[in-house]
Amino acid sequence: MRQASWIVGTMLLVTGCGDGAVSGTKIGNPTATVQMRTTAWSSDENVATIPQAQALTTGVVVTRAILGIEEIRLIEALPDGTCPLSDDGPEIERAFTTDLIRGDDLAPITVAKATRFCQVRFKLEEGEDLVGSEHGTLLGEAEILVEGARQDGTPFELRSREIGDIRIGDGFTSFSFDQDEVRWNLAFDVARWFENVDLDGGIPSGGTIRIDEDNNRGLLEQFEDAVERGANACEDDEGPADDDCRDPLLGEHPEDDDGTEA
């Protein structure tokens, strides 16, 4: 995966997860500065990967993954650690687009160390409603645009407008930011996105497999079923996001009783 300059910089920030508590480095400082970054990674390059120097893959190559975002928000937990019915909490950033393959730093926010949260929520928006955003025109009526090529090199273009919300965190284990400075990756696993998408069965049009409400609709539904399961929060410890994301901060997504993920 391509490493951006911020990953290999000189920042020495450590974050924590699980029950959320991490000892602060300065006694008496009641707030934490939280810096988050949107990015993509792959847990299995035989399924899917993103461009990088000298990478070998037998699966899907994802070259662009754009999200239209109305807002990203931290959801404050109830006293028992669960999530409320209403999505209350501090807003991280509002009304923008991000290319996960490139990776983008979000605006830092300040939160009270005593506050406990239960989720990070992405509220998606169609590009045409994000006037003046970097990729709004490119997205058009879509909330998500993914471009790439399947194993045989045939390009594909996927457009989704039915996701609405993406929630990171299972809503049962609350967390807090107890250090003075925290860096997180809000990372999407492209392998989990495409592990159940039958791109080999996609029908090309004009040399490209178009996946949307009017073309290859079954493949679109397979992708949409996996979008949220591919999202997680990972700490930034100056290494590649994929190393950190193998141990996600907020736990795996919940599973159904039969063992398959919800």
Backbone torsions as a table, in degrees:
resi	resn	phi	psi	omega
1	MET	NA	144.5	-178.4
2	ARG	-66.9	130.8	179.3
3	GLN	-97.3	120.4	177.2
4	ALA	-78.7	162.4	-173.7
5	SER	-63.5	-29.7	-178.9
6	TRP	-66.3	-24.6	-178.4
7	ILE	-71.6	-37.2	-175.2
8	VAL	-99.6	17.9	-179.8
9	GLY	-75.9	-162.5	-173.9
10	THR	-104.8	12.1	-179.5
11	MET	-69.5	134.6	-179.6
12	LEU	-120.2	73.0	-178.1
13	LEU	-116.6	136.7	-178.5
14	VAL	-123.9	138.3	179.4
15	THR	-120.4	173.3	-179.1
16	GLY	-138.9	171.0	-176.7
17	CYS	-149.8	-143.2	-176.0
18	GLY	65.8	-119.6	177.0
19	ASP	-72.8	-6.2	170.4
20	GLY	101.9	-17.2	-171.5
21	ALA	-84.6	132.3	173.7
22	VAL	-137.5	133.1	-177.0
23	SER	-64.0	133.0	178.1
24	GLY	-73.8	159.6	-178.3
25	THR	-95.0	-13.5	-179.9
26	LYS	-127.6	118.2	-179.4
27	ILE	-70.6	133.2	174.4
28	GLY	96.4	-8.5	177.7
29	ASN	-84.7	114.4	-173.1
30	PRO	-84.7	-5.6	-176.2
31	THR	-124.8	158.7	177.0
32	ALA	-123.7	141.1	172.5
33	THR	-94.6	120.3	-174.2
34	VAL	-110.8	121.5	177.0
35	GLN	-113.8	120.1	179.2
36	MET	-115.8	158.0	-178.0
37	ARG	-139.1	135.0	173.6
38	THR	-88.7	137.0	-177.3
39	THR	-158.9	176.9	177.6
40	ALA	-132.2	155.7	177.2
41	TRP	-154.1	176.9	178.0
42	SER	-133.7	127.7	176.8
43	SER	-84.9	-13.4	-179.2
44	ASP	-153.5	102.5	-176.5
45	GLU	-74.2	-8.2	171.3
46	ASN	-75.7	-19.0	176.8
47	VAL	-94.8	-53.1	-178.7
48	ALA	-160.7	152.5	177.5
49	THR	-149.2	176.5	174.9
50	ILE	-119.4	158.3	-173.1
51	PRO	-60.6	136.8	172.8
52	GLN	-158.3	159.1	-175.3
53	ALA	-61.0	129.9	173.7
54	GLN	58.8	27.2	179.6
55	ALA	-79.5	139.3	174.8
56	LEU	-112.9	134.8	-179.8
57	THR	-147.8	148.2	174.3
58	THR	-106.7	6.5	-176.1
59	GLY	-118.4	-150.3	-177.6
60	VAL	-75.2	139.6	171.4
61	VAL	-109.6	121.7	-179.5
62	VAL	-101.7	118.8	-176.4
63	THR	-102.4	-18.7	179.5
64	ARG	-152.0	135.0	177.6
65	ALA	-144.0	97.2	-174.0
66	ILE	-105.7	132.3	174.0
67	LEU	-112.5	136.4	168.2
68	GLY	-94.7	123.3	-170.3
69	ILE	-123.2	123.7	172.6
70	GLU	-76.1	-42.0	175.5
71	GLU	-165.5	154.6	166.6
72	ILE	-117.6	131.1	-172.8
73	ARG	-137.9	142.9	168.7
74	LEU	-86.3	128.6	-177.6
75	ILE	-97.9	121.7	-178.5
76	GLU	-73.7	136.8	-177.5
77	ALA	-80.9	153.9	170.4
78	LEU	-73.2	167.6	-178.8
79	PRO	-54.6	-30.0	179.8
80	ASP	-85.7	4.2	177.1
81	GLY	92.0	-8.9	179.6
82	THR	-84.6	169.3	-178.6
83	CYS	-86.9	145.0	176.7
84	PRO	-76.6	168.5	176.5
85	LEU	-70.9	-34.2	176.7
86	SER	-94.0	146.7	-176.3
87	ASP	-91.8	81.2	179.5
88	ASP	-100.6	143.0	177.8
89	GLY	151.5	171.9	-175.9
90	PRO	-69.0	141.0	178.6
91	GLU	-85.8	130.2	178.4
92	ILE	-82.7	-48.8	177.7
93	GLU	-160.3	155.4	-172.6
94	ARG	-135.8	141.4	170.2
95	ALA	55.0	77.3	177.9
96	PHE	-158.2	173.4	172.2
97	THR	-120.9	153.6	179.5
98	THR	-139.9	140.9	173.7
99	ASP	-101.0	108.4	-175.9
100	LEU	-63.1	-30.1	-179.8
101	ILE	-68.4	-39.5	176.7
102	ARG	-72.9	-42.8	-175.8
103	GLY	85.1	134.0	-177.5
104	ASP	-137.7	132.6	171.0
105	ASP	-75.2	137.6	175.0
106	LEU	-94.5	166.0	178.8
107	ALA	-65.9	132.5	179.2
108	PRO	-66.3	149.6	176.0
109	ILE	-127.4	160.4	177.2
110	THR	-114.0	128.1	179.7
111	VAL	-129.1	155.5	176.1
112	ALA	-72.7	134.3	179.4
113	LYS	-62.8	-26.2	-178.5
114	ALA	-76.3	-15.7	-177.4
115	THR	-77.7	135.3	177.0
116	ARG	-109.2	141.0	-177.8
117	PHE	-119.7	161.5	-179.2
118	CYS	-122.3	-18.7	-177.7
119	GLN	-156.2	158.8	162.3
120	VAL	-110.7	124.9	-176.0
121	ARG	-113.6	126.5	168.1
122	PHE	-94.1	122.1	170.5
123	LYS	-103.9	111.8	-173.7
124	LEU	-84.7	158.6	-178.5
125	GLU	-144.6	147.5	176.3
126	GLU	-67.2	143.5	-176.1
127	GLY	-58.8	-35.0	-177.3
128	GLU	-65.8	-17.4	177.2
129	ASP	-94.2	-2.5	178.6
130	LEU	-103.9	64.8	-174.9
131	VAL	-60.8	128.9	178.0
132	GLY	86.7	-2.8	178.3
133	SER	-75.9	163.1	-174.0
134	GLU	-61.5	-42.3	-173.7
135	HIS	-116.3	14.6	-175.0
136	GLY	-58.3	-46.0	-179.5
137	THR	-65.3	-38.9	179.4
138	LEU	-64.6	-40.2	178.5
139	LEU	-67.6	-41.6	-178.0
140	GLY	62.6	-122.7	-178.6
141	GLU	-82.8	-2.7	-177.5
142	ALA	-90.4	152.7	170.5
143	GLU	-92.8	-29.9	-178.7
144	ILE	-131.8	133.5	173.4
145	LEU	-125.9	122.9	176.8
146	VAL	-124.1	129.3	177.8
147	GLU	-124.3	150.4	178.3
148	GLY	174.2	-153.6	-179.7
149	ALA	-144.5	144.1	175.4
150	ARG	-81.4	-177.6	-171.1
151	GLN	-56.9	-36.3	-177.6
152	ASP	-84.4	5.7	177.9
153	GLY	91.4	-4.4	178.9
154	THR	-68.2	123.7	-179.0
155	PRO	-70.9	152.7	174.3
156	PHE	-134.6	155.7	176.1
157	GLU	-137.3	118.7	-176.8
158	LEU	-114.2	132.1	178.0
159	ARG	-129.3	124.8	179.9
160	SER	-123.9	139.9	177.0
161	ARG	-131.4	17.1	-172.2
162	GLU	-116.8	9.4	-175.2
163	ILE	-79.6	-50.4	179.5
164	GLY	78.6	-83.0	-177.8
165	ASP	-118.4	145.2	169.4
166	ILE	-124.4	124.3	-177.0
167	ARG	-115.9	125.7	176.8
168	ILE	-104.3	123.6	-176.1
169	GLY	116.1	140.9	-174.4
170	ASP	-85.7	-4.9	177.2
171	GLY	80.6	3.7	-178.4
172	PHE	-116.2	-27.9	177.8
173	THR	-109.3	109.4	-178.0
174	SER	-80.6	162.9	-177.3
175	PHE	-144.2	160.4	176.7
176	SER	-139.4	168.8	178.1
177	PHE	-109.7	100.9	-171.2
178	ASP	-100.0	-6.7	174.7
179	GLN	-90.6	165.2	178.6
180	ASP	-69.1	-36.4	-179.6
181	GLU	-134.3	135.5	-175.2
182	VAL	-135.9	137.5	172.3
183	ARG	-123.8	130.9	177.8
184	TRP	-127.5	147.5	164.3
185	ASN	-96.7	127.0	166.9
186	LEU	-95.0	96.7	-162.8
187	ALA	-113.7	143.7	-180.0
188	PHE	-116.8	126.9	-176.2
189	ASP	-88.3	106.6	-176.6
190	VAL	-68.1	-24.1	176.5
191	ALA	-67.0	-42.0	178.3
192	ARG	-69.2	-31.6	175.8
193	TRP	-58.3	-43.5	-167.7
194	PHE	-109.0	3.7	-176.4
195	GLU	-65.0	-25.5	-179.6
196	ASN	-117.0	16.2	178.0
197	VAL	-97.6	119.9	-175.5
198	ASP	-84.2	70.9	-179.9
199	LEU	-63.7	-28.1	178.2
200	ASP	-62.6	-25.5	178.1
201	GLY	-90.6	2.1	179.9
202	GLY	-70.5	139.9	-179.4
203	ILE	-98.8	115.4	-179.3
204	PRO	-70.1	153.0	172.6
205	SER	-134.7	117.3	-175.8
206	GLY	63.7	29.0	177.5
207	GLY	88.4	-3.5	-178.6
208	THR	-125.2	138.0	174.3
209	ILE	-81.8	106.6	179.6
210	ARG	-94.1	125.9	-175.7
211	ILE	-121.3	107.4	-179.5
212	ASP	-160.3	-164.8	-176.5
213	GLU	-68.5	-18.9	-177.4
214	ASP	-109.4	-11.9	-176.4
215	ASN	-135.5	131.1	178.4
216	ASN	49.0	49.2	-173.7
217	ARG	-59.0	-35.6	179.6
218	GLY	-61.4	-38.3	178.1
219	LEU	-67.4	-36.6	177.5
220	LEU	-61.4	-43.8	-179.3
221	GLU	-65.6	-36.9	176.9
222	GLN	-62.6	-42.3	178.3
223	PHE	-65.6	-47.1	-176.8
224	GLU	-62.4	-31.3	177.4
225	ASP	-65.4	-22.8	-173.1
226	ALA	-105.2	-9.9	-171.7
227	VAL	-57.6	-52.1	-176.5
228	GLU	-66.8	-37.2	-179.6
229	ARG	-64.3	-22.0	-179.8
230	GLY	-84.4	-1.2	-174.5
231	ALA	-101.2	141.5	173.9
232	ASN	-161.0	170.4	177.8
233	ALA	-109.1	135.0	-176.5
234	CYS	-134.6	145.0	180.0
235	GLU	-75.8	155.2	175.0
236	ASP	-104.2	110.2	178.7
237	ASP	-119.0	35.1	177.5
238	GLU	76.4	4.2	177.6
239	GLY	-108.0	178.4	178.7
240	PRO	-61.3	146.7	-179.6
241	ALA	-58.7	-34.4	-176.5
242	ASP	-66.1	-31.5	176.9
243	ASP	-65.2	-42.9	-178.3
244	ASP	-70.4	-36.4	-171.0
245	CYS	-75.7	-10.8	175.1
246	ARG	-70.6	-13.6	174.3
247	ASP	-127.1	76.3	-171.9
248	PRO	-63.0	144.6	-176.1
249	LEU	-67.8	-38.8	-171.2
250	LEU	-103.1	14.2	176.6
251	GLY	84.3	166.7	178.9
252	GLU	-74.6	159.2	176.9
253	HIS	-68.1	147.6	-176.3
254	PRO	-61.7	153.9	179.6
255	GLU	-112.3	152.0	173.1
256	ASP	-70.9	170.6	-178.9
257	ASP	-61.8	-27.3	-179.0
258	ASP	-84.5	4.5	176.3
259	GLY	95.2	-9.4	176.9
260	THR	-87.7	149.1	-177.3
261	GLU	-71.2	144.3	179.9
262	ALA	-72.6	NA	NA
